[in-house]
Amino acid sequence: MTDPSEPQNDSAPTSADSPSSSDAAQRLQDRLRARLRRGLARAQQDDEASGAATQDAAATAGDRDALRSRGDDGPAPLTEAQARLWFLHRLEPMSNAYNIARTYPIRGPLDAARLA
């Protein structure tokens, strides 16, 4: 039996000591968003760098028609970003890692003619 005059050190945290589950979920969501932003920024930099390299090569060659219309030669080749997504989908087809759910509220009357 413990002495009631001694301070108690319970190991169970009180509600003031521990964050609520919504706070923890919010922190996790914030960390995931930050990681996703960093990854997207890196991918965008890679795409911009490869685009700049292509433009530099065309300018160096002095060929003004280096970027021509493809015409109807069939499907266009995939960009690096598209190829990454294709590969990841082939690797794990049921993954929803790249689906970003977002809703936008629409206020006011709907003009159906503009949607046609």
N, C-alpha and C positions, 0 to 999 in steps of 0.2 A: 504494500500500500504506500502511495506517495504522500508526502507531507504537503498539505494544502497551502502552507505558507511559502513553499518554494515555487519559483516561477516555472510554469509549464512550457515545454517546447514541443508542441504537437507537430508532427511531420506533415499533416494534412494542411494544405494551404487554404486560406480563407478566400472568399470571393474578391476581397480587396487585393489579395496577393497574386491571384492568377487572372490572366486575361480571359474575357468571355470567348466563346467559340467563334462568334462573329468577328471579333478583333483578330483572332488568329487567322481566320479565313481571309480577312481583308489584307493582313500582312502577307500571306502566301500569295494572294492574287496580285498584290503590288510587286512582289519579287518576280513572279512569273511574267508580268507585263514588262518589267524592266529588262529581264533576260530576253524576252521576245523582241523588244525594241532594239537591244544591242545586236541581236542576231540579224534582224531585218536591216539595220543600218550597215552591218558588215556585208551582207549580201548585196545591198544597193551599191556600196562602194566597189565591190568586185565587179558588178555589172557595169558601173560607170567607167571603171578602169579598163575593162575589156572594150567598151565602146570607144573610149578615148584612144586606145591603142589602134583600133581599126581605123579611126579617122586620121590618126597620125600617119599610119601606113599609107593610106590613100593620098594624103597630102604630099608625103615624101615621094611617092611614085609619080606625082604630077598628073595623075589621071583624073580629070574633072568628072568623068562618068563612072567613078568607082562604085557609087551607090546608085544602081539602076533599079527600075521597076522590075519585079520578078515576072510579071505577066501571069499566065495560068500554067505554070510548070508543075502543078501538083501542090501538095502541102509544103508550107514553109518549114525550114529546119527549126528545131526547138532552140530557145534561148538557154543560157546556162541555168537560169532560175527555173525555167520550165522543165529542163532535164533533171534537175535535182528533185522537183516535186514528182515527176514521173517515176524516178528511181525509188523514192521513198514510198510511193503508192504501190509499186511492184513488190517492195520489201515487206510492207505491212498494209494490205489493202483495206482492212477494216479500221484503221487508225483515223481518228478525227483530230490529230494534232494540229493540222493546218486549217481547220475550220474555225472561223472567228464569228461567233454569234453576236449580232448587233441589231438593235431595233431603232427605228426613228419614228417618233410620233408625228402624225399628220393631222394638222388642225385645219378646219375650214371645210368648205364644200369641195367635193371631188369633181373635177372636170374630166369626164370620161373621154372626151374627144382628144384631149392631149395625150392620153395613154394609148390611143390607137395607132 
